[in-house]
Amino acid sequence: MVAQLKAAAARAQGAQSDVAPIDSITGSEKPAARVDFASVLKNSLDEVNSSQDKASKMSQSFSMGDDNINLSDVMIAMQKASISFQTSVQVRNKLVSAYRDIMTMQV
């Protein structure tokens, strides 16, 4: 999950790969770009939505008799969509729990 969030943050920043630039290897470090949590969360939810849409479209195409789509591809797409949705629900539960913990803290 953490790797997915880091990948989504990298996509939000427009990074193309996880390879460190040569400048950071030589010692001239650049300050880290600021990552907006809301945009990372929105991008993650958009990816979940797109995987669910893809699975739904594949399922409809298969049920209409499209010969280009295999049942195994449909099932794999549906499982991926299900797992990504379950992951997002668990992240939401953790965020709500953290929010409740912060709200109950005494200052």
ChimeraX attribute file (.defattr): number of C-alpha atoms within 10 A of each C-alpha:
attribute: neighborCount
match mode: 1-to-1
recipient: residues
	/A:1	10
	/A:2	7
	/A:3	8
	/A:4	10
	/A:5	15
	/A:6	13
	/A:7	18
	/A:8	20
	/A:9	21
	/A:10	16
	/A:11	14
	/A:12	16
	/A:13	15
	/A:14	9
	/A:15	12
	/A:16	9
	/A:17	10
	/A:18	9
	/A:19	7
	/A:20	8
	/A:21	11
	/A:22	10
	/A:23	10
	/A:24	10
	/A:25	9
	/A:26	8
	/A:27	8
	/A:28	9
	/A:29	11
	/A:30	9
	/A:31	6
	/A:32	6
	/A:33	7
	/A:34	8
	/A:35	12
	/A:36	11
	/A:37	12
	/A:38	9
	/A:39	14
	/A:40	20
	/A:41	16
	/A:42	13
	/A:43	17
	/A:44	19
	/A:45	15
	/A:46	12
	/A:47	16
	/A:48	21
	/A:49	15
	/A:50	13
	/A:51	20
	/A:52	20
	/A:53	15
	/A:54	16
	/A:55	22
	/A:56	16
	/A:57	13
	/A:58	21
	/A:59	20
	/A:60	13
	/A:61	15
	/A:62	17
	/A:63	11
	/A:64	9
	/A:65	9
	/A:66	12
	/A:67	8
	/A:68	7
	/A:69	14
	/A:70	12
	/A:71	12
	/A:72	9
	/A:73	14
	/A:74	20
	/A:75	14
	/A:76	12
	/A:77	20
	/A:78	20
	/A:79	15
	/A:80	16
	/A:81	22
	/A:82	16
	/A:83	13
	/A:84	20
	/A:85	18
	/A:86	13
	/A:87	14
	/A:88	17
	/A:89	12
	/A:90	12
	/A:91	14
	/A:92	12
	/A:93	12
	/A:94	12
	/A:95	12
	/A:96	12
	/A:97	12
	/A:98	12
	/A:99	11
	/A:100	11
	/A:101	10
	/A:102	11
	/A:103	10
	/A:104	9
	/A:105	7
	/A:106	5
	/A:107	5
